[in-house]
């Protein structure tokens, strides 16, 4: 079963707490054709938020004073750089905990009410991601920015709902250039809370993150976790462009409350790619020696087991020998997976070579 993802009557803000919903939508323009979706989302959010006090009490009692004992591992890279596959492979190691797909929609119903609401989420979710052929299940690893979006207003993913404000959100919450100290502190507080809940939920000992927006937040992440480990993925920019365009245009459709043209969406992620690339190049100097590995996704895809072992060795992560059978089994199961194929049209080639030529040169990619 599953509803048509593109025609959902509400967007994912229904899982936000009431204050976050108010702060995200306050003083934002909701276009006329989306007023009904906005109202339905608002009503559902208000109803579901009535249970937040139970969740908060349990979090304060069970997790608030519990330290995060092991350094998290952050998978970085622009959207569509292969971060999902790497995340799924590494998550076969049971030492890792992660944010689940269910948790991204209902982050305030993890410690309370999860069995019931997980069934609802499973009914509403498509069996595969809208932009590609990757399967989608409630307990699968997911990028935590969607959960953070429902927990605090200081996240980049507000752009899915209000896409015309993308560059504002980028400056404030992706690059942290215009965020106030209070906004940064709020983001850190809720991210640390999310990590604790995710570890409890998946019974993991070390948090494994796959979240492209973190590529612009290395400084903030190191302030929280000074010895964090980082995996940075590079991928052919021509492929990234084609795949990001499809992903953003498809995923944004059921979430947005504003009209935006395809050209505006493309112009926004072209700019964000540039900003993220150079922010990463600057901030990676802050990462302690031995805590960063940079990988071409094509190399990982060609020999994932060998590359996983290299990741463990480079980052001094324990447990590869014990996790190897599960990792190898997952990789073997995915060998028949059919990826989207891209034929780069002249327009794509021109756009990439005009705007992202630095990545082509630095990483050695050619047509």
ROVEXKE-74630 format. One record per atom (N, C-alpha, C): x, y, z. Coordinates in steps of 0.001 Angstrom, whole numbers, plus 524288, in hexadecimal, padded with zeros to 5 digits. Atoms other than C-alpha are relative to their C-alpha. Layout:
% residues N
XYZ
...
***
This chain:
% residues 367
8034B7FB5380000
800008000080000
80367804D580000
7FD117FB217FFF3
8042180E347FEDF
7FD1D804127FCE0
8028C7FBC5802C0
7FE5781B327FB15
8039C8021B7FBCC
7FCD87FD5B803F3
802D8822E27EF55
8031280451802B1
7FCAA7FC527FD2A
80E6F82A377F51A
7FF578058C7FDF1
800667FAD68025A
80C9F8356E7EBA6
7FAD5802B380148
805227FDB17FEF7
7FE97837907F02C
7FE777FFA8805C8
8013C8002D7FA75
7FFAC836B27FEE8
7FD33805038019E
803187FB637FE8C
7F5B383FF78053A
802BE80399803DF
7FD007FCD97FC3F
7FF8A844BA80F7B
805C07FF157FEF0
7FA69800FB8009D
80E3A8464F80FD5
802587FE2F80530
7FD7E8027F7FB82
81837841268199A
8001B80367804E5
800407FCAC7FB58
816A984CD7822C6
7FBB97FE49803CA
80405801F37FC68
80B168458A82894
8027D7FD66804C4
7FD4F8028A7FBAD
8153883EA68310D
80328803B680364
7FD1D7FC237FCDD
81B0784B498366C
7FD338010680526
8029E7FE087FB5B
818818501C84418
7FD8B805467FE9F
803217FB6C8015A
80F2085B958446B
80345804F77FF9F
7FCB47FB538001B
81966865ED84783
8035A800217FB16
7FCBD80031804BA
822488617583C7E
7FCC8801287FB29
803737FEE980477
816F386166832E0
7FEF3805DD7FFA3
801307FA617FFEB
8137B86F43836F5
804C2803327FE56
7FB517FCF48012A
8217F8742883642
8019A7FF7F7FA44
7FE8A800C980576
823E086E3E828C3
7FC4C802E57FC59
803E47FDD18039B
8174887338822B0
7FEC9805BD800F6
801367FA8C7FEB1
816568806A82977
80270803B87FC08
7FE477FBF5803A9
8176188BCA81FE0
801F37FDD57FACA
7FEA98023E80513
819518827F81466
7FB338000E7FC76
804407FFD6803C5
811238833B80819
7FE5C7FA7F7FE7B
8024A804D8801E5
8083B877AD8057E
7FCA2801677FB4D
802E37FEA3804B7
8035C878727F78C
7FA807FDB480018
80594801317FFBF
7F4C7877837F519
7FECA7FA427FF00
8014B8055E80176
7F4C586A0C7EED8
801997FC0D8042D
7FE258038B7FBEA
7FB648643F7FAF7
7FD74801198054F
8027B7FE8A7FB0F
7F29886A538054A
7FD6C7FB4C802AE
80296804927FDB4
7EADD85DC080736
803FB7FC4580255
7FBDD803707FDF3
7F72B8558A808C7
8024480251804FD
7FDE87FD637FB5E
7FC5985F8981270
7FC557FF48804AA
803C9800627FBBC
7EFCD85F3F81A7E
7FFA57FA678021D
8003D805797FE4D
7EF228505381AC4
804DE7FE9B80325
7FB18801037FD33
7FD6E84F8C81EC7
7FFE38028C80560
8003B7FD187FB14
7FB28859CD82946
7FC6E7FD4B803F2
803B1802A77FC83
7EF5B852AD82EF1
802557FAF180217
7FDAC804F07FE5B
7F6528458B82F2D
8048B800E8803C1
7FBA07FEAC7FC95
8025984BAC83536
7FE0D8017D8056E
802197FE3B7FAF6
7FA3B8520F83FD4
7FE097FB5D80337
802168049B7FD42
7F3938453084335
804747FC89801F2
7FBBA8037F7FE8F
7FFF983D098431E
80382802648042C
7FCA47FD5A7FC2E
8073D8473A84B1B
7FE127FF5C80599
8021B800B27FABF
7FE4F8444E856A2
802D57FBB480301
7FD358044C7FD6B
8069F8383C85955
805B6801628012E
7FA737FEA47FF74
813A083F908597D
801E47FFFF8059F
7FE497FFCA7FA8B
813D1841298683C
801907FA9D801FD
7FE9E8055E7FE72
8141F83259869E6
805667FEA17FDF5
7FAE98010B8026E
81F818311B86074
8045280300802C9
7FBFF7FCC57FD7D
826D483C41866ED
801497FE0D80578
7FF0C8020C7FAB9
8251A836A187483
8035B7FB167FFC9
7FCED804D080078
82A61829898701C
805948012E7FE4A
7FAC67FE84801B9
835C082FE886930
8032B8023C8047E
7FD497FDA27FB84
83940837EA87530
8017A7FBE08040D
7FF1A803FB7FC00
8383982BF887DF7
803FF7FBF37FE39
7FCCC8045B801D4
83F26821EF87570
8052C801AF7FD87
7FB917FED580370
848C08295286CEF
802D88051B80113
7FDC87FABB7FF94
84B4F83768870F8
8057D800048024C
7FAEE800037FD5C
856B38345A87A02
8039A7FBAA7FE1C
7FCD18044D80201
85BC3828CB87235
803E8802167FC05
7FC1F7FDE7803AA
868A482C1286B5F
800097FCFA7FADA
7FF078029680503
86B68828FD85D15
805937FDF680045
7FAF68023A7FE7B
8769281FA985F9B
803DA7FF617FB84
7FC87800F180472
87C0381D4D851F8
7FF84804577FBF3
7FFE57FBC9803D6
87FF6827058478C
7FCA47FE9E7FB44
8033F801108049B
875D18281183CA8
8033E7FFC17FAFE
7FDBB8003480543
879008253882E71
7FC47802EC7FC65
8033A7FCC68036F
8741C82F50824A9
801637FEF37FA4C
7FF55800AC805A0
8724382BF881643
7FE67805187FD64
800CC7FAE180263
87396838BD80EBB
8001F7FF9D7FA10
7FFFB7FFB2805B4
871E283CC9800A1
7FAF68026B7FE1B
804B07FDAC8023C
8684A843B47F7DC
7FBD57FBD17FF2F
804418039680139
85AFC83D9A7F5BA
8014E7FCF57FB0E
7FF698037280485
85B5C8322F7EC37
805B87FE9A7FEE2
7FA818017D8008F
869C382F997EE94
801017FA66801C7
7FF6A8056A7FE59
867348219B7F2DF
7FFD57FF48805DD
7FFF9800457FA4F
86589824AF8013E
7FC277FBEC8021B
803E6803C17FE25
8596481C1A8029D
8021B7FA707FFCD
7FDF58054A80080
85FFD80FCC7FDAE
804447FEF78040E
7FBDD8009B7FC23
86BE3811E280645
7FDA77FF9080581
802B3800267FAF5
862F181479811E7
7FD8C7FAA9800EF
802988050A7FF75
85B2E8081980F78
803E67FB91800CC
7FBFC8040D7FF74
8676F7FFE180E0C
8024B8000E8057D
7FD827FFA27FADB
86DF1804D981A78
7FC317FEBA8046B
803D1800E77FBD4
86153803D682250
7FF117FA3380100
8006D805987FEF6
862137F5078210F
803377FE70804C0
7FCEE800C67FB44
86C1D7F5F682BFB
7FC9D8019C804A3
803B77FF137FBCC
863CC7F4CD8383D
801FD803C48042D
7FE237FC137FC4C
86CA17FDEF83FEE
7FDAB8055C7FEC4
801E57FAE4801AA
866BE8091D83822
7FA34800AE80120
805607FE4C7FF9C
85A408101383BB1
7FF1A804697FC2F
8012C7FC1D80402
8535A819518327D
7FA62801DE8008A
805557FE0680041
847378216483028
7FD027FCD97FBF4
803218031F8039F
83C8481929829EB
7FC56803717FCC6
803B77FD2980348
8331F81D2F81F41
7FB2B8018E8031E
804757FEB57FCA8
827DF81C78828F8
80147804AD80374
7FE7B7FBE17FC58
82F3E825388325D
800508054D7FD58
7FFAB7FAF1802A9
8311C82FB882807
7FAAB8029B7FF99
805427FDCC80065
8225C8316F826F3
7FDA8800F580564
802377FF997FABE
81EC482F2B83536
804567FFEC80422
7FBAA800097FC3D
82AC8832F283D39
7FE47800A2805A7
802027FF557FAB5
82218835ED848F3
7FCB27FB54801B3
802FE804B87FEBC
81BE782857848DF
8036F7FB387FF4B
7FC568045A80032
8279181F7684A45
7FFFD7FD178052A
8001C802597FACC
827C281D17858E5
7FA727FEB5801A7
80585800E47FEC9
818E181D428591A
7FCE47FF8F7FAEC
803AC8006B80453
80ED58186384F42
802327FDF97FAE6
7FD9C80184804FE
81850813278452A
7FD517FB607FD4B
8027380469802B9
811C2805E98426A
7FB2C801877FCDD
804CB7FE62802AC
804DA80C5C83EED
8012A803907FB61
7FF107FC288041D
80A19817D883721
803957FDE17FBB5
7FCBC8025E8040C
8140980F6D8300C
7FC9D7FD5C7FBDD
803988026C803BA
808B18081E829E6
7FDA4804247FC5F
8020B7FBB68032C
803048150A82554
8040B801CE7FC0C
7FBD87FE3380371
810178193481FB9
800EF7FC1C7FB9C
7FF1980408803F0
811BE80C3A818AE
7FBD3800227FBC1
804367FFB0803CF
8048380DE781226
800AC804AE7FC63
7FF897FB2C80303
807A881BAE80D97
804DF800247FC92
7FB107FFC2802DA
81561818EA808AF
7FFC57FCE87FAED
7FF5F80331804AE
8183A814987FAC2
803D67FB9980118
7FC7A804687FF1D
81F438078F7F9C4
8058A8013B7FE2F
7FADA7FE5B801DA
82A7080E337F297
8004F805EB8001B
7FF597FA577FFDD
8302681BCE7F340
7FE1B802507FAD7
802517FDBD804B2
82946824DB7E990
803E28011F7FBA3
7FC437FE4C803F5
835C8828D97E295
803687FBA47FDE0
7FCB68043A801E6
83C5381B9E7E0FA
7FD7F7FAD080183
802268052D7FF08
83A9B80D0C7E305
8016E7FDCD8055A
7FE81801DF7FACE
83F8A80C317F110
7FB147FEDC80332
8048E8015B7FCD9
83611805137FA03
7FF99803AB804B1
801017FC627FBB8
82FDD80CDD804F7
7FCA67FD3A80411
802D3802847FBBC
82BE48070781210
8009180347804EE
800387FCA87FB5E
8288980CFC81F36
804D47FF8780376
7FB8C800D37FC80
834328070B82669
80544800BF7FD5A
7FB0A7FF51802C1
83E6C809E681C1A
802D1804FA801B2
7FD097FB3B7FEDD
8496B813B781E56
7FE3D804727FC74
801BB7FB758030A
845DA82166819EC
8032F804BD801AB
7FD247FB447FE9D
84C0682EDA819A9
7FCF6803128041C
8029D7FDEC7FB5B
8492E8358E82672
7FE0D8058F7FF6B
801CB7FA9D80098
846B98431E820FF
7FA108005D7FFD3
805BA7FFFE8001C
8388883F6E81E85
7FDCB7FFB380586
801B8800317FA8F
8372883BF382CEF
8010D8052C802BF
7FEA67FAFF7FD8E
83E31848528313B
7FC378044D7FE65
803BA7FC1A801EF
834E785042828DD
7FB028000480332
804B8800677FCCD
829BD84B548315B
8010C800D1805CA
7FE977FF3E7FA83
8311F84DE583DF6
801868059A8014B
7FE767FA957FF19
8364A85BBC83C5B
7FFC8802F57FACD
8009F7FCFF804D4
834C6866CC8327C
805258015B7FD4F
7FAEC7FE21801D8
8436A8688083037
802BD7FC107FC81
7FDCC803E880382
8458685E8F82558
7FF408018D7FA4C
800217FEA48058F
8482C85FA2816E4
7FB3B7FDC67FD45
8042E80294802E8
83D2D8567281320
7FAC6802E280022
8049D7FCA88009A
833248611C81522
7FF22801717FA43
8007C7FE7D80583
835F786392806C5
7FC587FC657FD03
803AA80374802AD
82DE6857AF802ED
7FA728023380043
805417FDE67FF2A
821DF85EAF80848
7FF788056E7FDA3
800067FAA880210
8256A86C9B80474
804AB800B67FC4B
7FB768003780383
82E4986AC87F8A0
801D7805487FE02
7FE387FAE5801DA
82E78879127F49F
803C880290803DC
7FC877FDDF7FBFB
835ED87BB280149
804F87FCC0800A4
7FB93803987FFA5
8408A871B97FE59
80519802B280173
7FAF37FD7D7FF06
84BE387B3C7FE37
8004D802528057F
800127FE247FA95
847C88813280B2D
801437FB85803B5
7FF03804807FCAA
8476D873C08116E
805987FE0B7FF65
7FA9B801BD800ED
854768707080B3D
803DC8033C80327
7FC5B7FC8A7FD2C
85B7587C3A810F0
7FFA57FF37805E8
800B7800487FA56
8558E87A6681E6B
8010B7FA8E8022D
8002D8051B7FD81
8542C86BDB820A0
803297FBBE7FD46
7FC93803B5802AD
85CB9865028168F
805B280190800CA
7FAA77FE077FF93
868E286D84816D3
8010A802AC80539
7FFA07FD5C7FAE9
8662F873EF8240D
802C8805467FF96
7FD9D7FAD9800BA
86A758811281E97
7FCCF8044C802A1
8035B7FBE47FDEF
85EBE888DE82341
7FCA17FE1E8048C
802E2801EB7FB77
859B28807E82E6A
801D1802D8804EA
7FEA47FD747FB0D
859448870D83BB5
802537FBF3803C0
7FE0E803B37FC0B
8605A881088476B
7FBA57FCBB80266
8046A802E17FDBC
8531687D4984CE1
7FE0F7FBBD7FC49
801AF803E8803D7
84F548765584043
803D77FB807FFAE
7FC0A8041F80014
85C2E86EE68400B
7FF927FC91804DA
80086802F97FB28
85A7F86AF184E3A
7FB2C7FC857FFDA
804CF8030180071
84CA78666484B6C
800CA7FB447FC7B
7FEE58045380399
8512D85E3883FF1
803377FBC9802BB
7FC9A803C67FD61
85BDE857C18480B
7FD077FCF98042E
802FE802917FBD7
852B1854ED85351
7FC7F7FBBE7FDD1
803A7803CE80220
848B884E2484ACE
802BC7FBB97FCF5
7FD2680422802B6
852BD846F2842C3
802167FC04803E8
7FE128039C7FC04
858E48413384EF7
7FB837FCA380222
804A2802EB7FE3D
84B5083D5385397
7FE7D7FBD77FBFF
80155803AD8042A
84893836EE84676
803BA7FB5A7FFF4
7FC28804357FFF3
8553382F1C8471D
7FED07FC2780465
80123803657FB89
851BF829CF8549F
7FB297FCA37FF07
804D3802EA8010E
843FC825EE8508E
800E67FBF77FBB5
7FEE48039A8044C
8490281FBC843F7
803067FB3E801EA
7FCF7804577FDE0
852EC8177984B61
7FC8D7FC6E80355
803A1803197FCD5
848808132C8551F
7FC657FCCF7FC80
803E98026F80362
83EF780FFE84A30
802357FB6D7FCEA
7FDAE8041B80342
84858807C984211
803C67FC8D8030A
7FC8E803167FC97
8500B8024084D9F
805B38002E7FE34
7FAA47FF65801CD
85CA780779847D7
803778025B80435
7FC337FDCC7FC59
8690380B6B84EF2
802E7804A77FDA7
7FD4A7FBB4802AC
86E7B814E1844C7
7FC5D802237FBCA
803AA7FDB6803BA
8663F81E7183CD9
8026D800597FA92
7FE617FFC88057B
8675C81D3082E0F
7FC5C803BE7FD28
803137FBDF8027E
862D682955826DC
800D6800117FA26
7FFBA7FED28059A
85F9882B1181894
7FC8B804BE7FF2A
8030A7FB3780022
85B9083918816E2
802EB8041D7FCD5
7FD107FC4680343
860268419280B71
800A18057480250
7FF347FACB7FDC9
85D8C84E70812B5
804858005C803DB
7FB9A7FFD77FC5D
867E684AA181CB4
80527801527FD44
7FB3F7FEB4802EA
871FC84CC0811EA
80188805AF800DA
7FEE47FA7E7FF04
870CC85B3F814E3
8007A8015C805BD
800357FEF57FA5A
870E5859B2823BC
804597FD528030D
7FBD0802DE7FD62
87DC38531A826EC
801A6802B58050B
7FE617FD1B7FB53
8815D85DD683085
7FC437FEFE80485
803E6800D77FBE2
874AB85C6983838
800157FA61801ED
7FFDB8057E7FE7F
8759A84D8A83816
804B47FEDB80371
7FB4E800D27FCD9
8837384DF983D6D
7FF8D8029D80558
800ED7FD977FAE2
87F1B8572984834
7FCDD7FC5D80385
80306803D87FD0D
8758384C9384C56
803287FB09800FB
7FD30804FA7FFD5
87E46840E084964
8058B800CB7FDDD
7FAC37FE82801CE
88CB8844E3848BC
802F97FBA17FD3B
7FD248044F80265
8914783743844CB
7FC9E7FCF57FC1E
8037D80287803C6
886728344C83AF7
803017FE377FB2E
7FDB080222804C0
889BF82C4682ED8
7FCC1801C77FB4D
802AE7FDFC8049D
88677830EF82118
801707FCDB7FB20
7FF5A8027F8051A
8848C82A19813FF
7FDCF803C77FBF9
801C27FC40803F9
883EB8337180873
7FFDA7FD4F7FAB6
800C08029D804FD
87E7082E627FBA3
80018803DE7FB7B
7FFEB7FD1E804EB
8819B833BD7EE38
7FD5F7FCA17FBD6
8026F802E68044C
879FD82FF27E20F
8000C8035F7FB1C
800007FD4C8050C
879F0833887D3AD
7FC048047580004
803A27FB8F7FFC4
87400841507D367
7FBB37FFDF7FBDB
8041E8006A803F3
86CA983E7C7C6D0
7FB8B7FC968020E
803EB803817FDC4
865AC833317CD82
7FD308029D8048B
802517FD5B7FB80
8638983B1E7D9EA
7FC048040A7FE35
803A67FC07801F2
85D2C846037D219
7FAE57FD827FE3A
804B5802868020A
853B983D137CAE5
7FCC97FD9A8046B
802B5802B47FBD2
850768354C7D71A
7FD9E803D0803EA
802157FC1E7FC5D
84EC98412E7DFEA
7FB39802B67FDB7
8047F7FD7D80285
845C0847A17D62B
7FB2D7FC8A8007D
8046C803947FF9A
83D0883B8F7D5D7
7FE207FF7A805A3
8014A800C17FA79
83D9D839AE7E494
7FD2A804BA80239
8025A7FB517FDC7
83A83847BA7E838
7FAA0801147FDB0
804FF7FEC78027D
82FA0849A37DE53
7FBC67FC1E801A4
803CF803F37FE6D
8290683CD77E226
7FEA48005F805C4
800E88000A7FA64
82AB683DB67F0D3
7FD49804F8801D2
802397FB067FE5C
826F884C017F1D3
7FA25800577FEF2
8055F7FF69801C6
819EE84A277EB12
7FBF97FF4A80453
80400800AB7FBEA
8121D844937F69F
8011F802F980508
7FE817FD5F7FB26
8195284C8D800FC
7FF43805E67FFD4
7FFC57FA4C8006D
8194385A6B7FBD7
7FAB48028C800FD
8049E7FCB77FF41
80F9F865187FF9F
80078805027FCCE
7FF287FB918037F
814C386E937F576
801167FDF87FA83
7FE948013E80564
815A986E5D7E6B6
80592801C07FEEF
7FAB97FEB3801AB
8233686E597E0D6
800EB7FD587FAC4
7FF1D8024080527
827A786C007D2F7
804807FC1A80033
7FB8F803A28003F
83098860B47CF54
8053C802CD7FF6A
7FB1A7FD1B800AE
83ACA86A9F7CB13
801E68024A8052D
7FE797FDCE7FAEF
83A95871127D87F
8022C7FBC48039A
7FE0C8045F7FCDE
83C4A863D57DF1A
805937FEA77FE54
7FAD48015C80213
847DB860C87D64B
80401804368015C
7FC5E7FBB77FEB9
84E0D86E2F7D83C
801807FFDB805C4
7FEE2800407FA64
84CEB86C6C7E6EE
803F37FBB980141
7FC5A804207FE79
853C685F4F7E799
8053C8008A7FD39
7FAEE7FEBF8025D
85E42863C07DE09
8032A80370803B9
7FD697FC6B7FC5D
8617086EAA7E7A9
801877FD288050B
7FEEC802D17FB2C
8607F865C87F387
804907FC337FF4F
7FB9F8038F80120
869C385BE17ED3E
80529802F780068
7FB3D7FCCC7FFE0
873DF8669B7EB6D
801588017F8059E
7FF207FE537FA9F
8723386BA77F94D
801D87FB808036F
7FE87804807FCD2
8730785E1F7FF53
8057D7FE167FEBC
7FAD8801E2801A4
87EF585A557F76B
804508033880298
7FBD27FCAF7FDFA
88717865F37FBA6
7FFE080068805F6
80038800177FA50
8821B865DA809A7
802AF7FB0C80209
7FD7E804DA7FE5E
88633857AE80AC7
805EC8004D7FF66
7FA5C7FFA7800EA
8939685A5A804D8
802B18033D8043D
7FDD07FCB27FBEF
895D1864D280F1B
7FFA07FD5F8055F
800EC801E87FAB4
88FF985E2781AFE
8024E7FA9880104
7FDB78052E7FF0C
895CA850A4818E0
805568006C802A9
7FB047FF227FD57
8A2808568C81DED
7FF697FFBD805EA
80107800327FA67
89C0C856B182B5D
7FFC47FA6A8021A
800AA8056B7FE62
89A79847E582BA8
805437FDC7801B4
7FB0F8023C7FE2F
8A4FA84123833CC
802217FBE07FC42
7FD73803D980363
8AEC4838B382C72
7FE037FA8780145
801E1805527FF4C
8A9CD82AED82A5D
7FA2B7FF768007D
805AC800267FF48
89B7B82EA382B7F
7FCEE801367FB0E
802987FED3804F8
8987F8313C81D20
801F87FC557FBBF
7FEA3802E1804B6
898268289B8111A
7FCB38021D7FB87
802B17FE15804AD
8949182D9E80384
7FFED7FBA27FBF2
800BE8047C80374
88F2B823C47F9C9
7FCE38019E7FB33
8034E7FF88804A6
88A54823E97EBE1
7FBD37FBC080047
80435803CE7FF9A
87D1381D657EBCA
800A17FBB07FBF6
7FF3B803F38040A
8807C8166E7DF27
803AE7FBB0801E7
7FC73803E97FDC9
88BA980FA07E662
7FD317FCA0803FD
802FE802EA7FC18
8829D80BCE7F185
7FC3A7FC497FD56
803D780325802C8
87869806D67E813
802927FB517FD57
7FD3480429802CE
8827D7FEC17E09C
801AD7FB9E803A9
7FE3A803F47FC48
887B07F7D07ECB2
7FE97801AD8058F
801C27FDD87FAFE
87F847FB497F89D
8027B7FD6E804C8
7FDDE802997FB65
884D37F101801ED
8059A801D18010D
7FAA27FE237FF65
892E57F5067FF81
8001D8059E801F6
800237FA8C7FE5D
88F628035980122
7FE158008E805A9
801CB7FFE57FA95
887F7800B280DCD
804847FEB3803AE
7FB7D801667FCBE
893F87FA1181365
803DC8048D80052
7FC837FB748000B
89C10805D780F58
7FDEE804598038C
802677FC0D7FC93
8927D80EDE81650
801197FEB8805B2
7FF08801987FA96
893A380723822ED
805B8800D280178
7FA707FF877FED6
8A27E806F482220
801A5805B380066
7FE697FA888001A
8A4068155C81EAB
7FE00802FC804BD
8026F7FD2F7FBA5
89AC581A1882945
800C37FD4D80542
7FEFB802F47FB29
89F7A810228334C
7FAEE7FE61802AF
804FA801E67FDED
891C380AB9834EC
8007C7FA388014E
7FFCA805917FE9E
890937FDC483C1A
7FB8A7FCFE7FD80
804778034F80121
8882F7F24183848
7FF497FE247FA71
800E38019B8056E
88A4E7EFE2829C0
7FFA07FA157FF7C
7FFF7805B580080
88D707E16882B40
7FAC97FDA8801B1
804FB8020D7FE10
881187DF0B8332F
7FB798016E7FC66
804597FE2180344
878707E706829FF
800697FE307FA5A
7FF228015080588
87E3D7E1FB81D4E
7FBE07FC527FDB5
803F38036F8026B
874967D6A281B33
7FAE9802CE7FEB3
804E37FD28800FD
868B77DF9B81C89
800A8803F57FB94
7FEF77FC238041E
86ED87EA16813F7
8005A7FD507FAB3
7FF4D802D8804F2
872B77E04B80991
7FAD47FDCF7FE08
80520802138017B
8653C7DA1D809AD
7FC96804427FDA3
8031D7FBA38020F
85EBE7E762807A8
801E6801847FA86
7FDC87FE8F80516
867EE7EAC37FC79
7FE6E7FC0A7FBD7
8016B8041A803C6
8652F7DDBA7F5CA
7FA43800487FE8F
8059A7FF838011D
856857DFE17F701
7FED48047D7FC59
800FF7FB5080319
857AE7ED0E7F046
8028A7FFD57FA9D
7FD368003380506
85F7E7E8727E48B
7FC5D800647FB56
803A97FFA58045B
853457E7B37DC24
7FCFF805187FFCC
802D07FB017FFCB
84EBC7F5637DFB1
800BD803137FAFD
7FFC87FD0E804E5
84B637FD477D3A3
7FFDB805D680120
7FFA77FA5E7FF1D
84FD980B597D48E
7FD91802F87FB76
801827FC8D80445
84A86816997CCD1
804B0800E27FC72
7FBCA7FEFE803BF
85272818857C084
7FF68805837FDDA
800217FA97801B8
85613826167BC00
8030A8009D7FAEB
7FD717FE78804D8
8590782A9F7AE5C
80081805EE80024
7FF307FA667FF41
85F14837FE7AFA7
7FEE7802EE7FAED
8013C7FCE68049F
858A3841407A631
8039C804C57FFCB
7FC6F7FB8480098
8601A84D0B7A0EA
7FF188044D80404
801217FBEE7FC26
8591E8562D7AA60
8027D7FEB08054B
7FD96801B07FB15
85D9184E367B62A
805DD800DA7FFDA
7FA507FF7080090
86B8484DF07B145
80197805BC80065
7FEC57FA6C7FFFA
86B6C85C937AF0C
7FF6F802538057B
800EE7FDDF7FAC7
865A885FB17BC7A
804407FE3E803CC
7FC18802157FC61
86F17856CF7C3CC
8055A8025E7FEE6
7FAD07FE0380149
87B1C85B6A7BC84
8006D805DE800EF
7FFF47FA617FEEC
87742869A17BE39
8003980125805D8
800AE7FEC57FA7B
873FA868DA7CCB7
803417FCA9803BF
7FD518039F7FC6E
87AF385D027D292
805277FE117FDB7
7FB20801A48027F
8876B85C947CA8B
804437FED8803FE
7FC0E800CE7FBE9
88F8585D4F7D71E
7FFDE7FA6380201
8007D805637FE1F
88A378501C7DB85
801E27FC277FBD6
7FE298035B80440
88C9E849FA7CE3B
805F67FFBC7FFFF
7FA4C7FFC180028
89AC884E747CEB3
8026C7FD9D804E2
7FDA8801D87FB16
89D8884BAE7DD10
7FF6A7FA1B800A9
800FF805987FF28
897A183E1B7DCD2
801557FCA87FB38
7FE52802D380497
89BE483A747CF0C
7FBA77FD397FD0E
804508025B802EB
88E9D837BE7C8F4
7FFB58023B7FA7A
800B57FE7680577
88C4C838157BA49
7FB287FD487FDE4
80472802888027C
88129834A67B13D
801827FA8F7FE1A
***
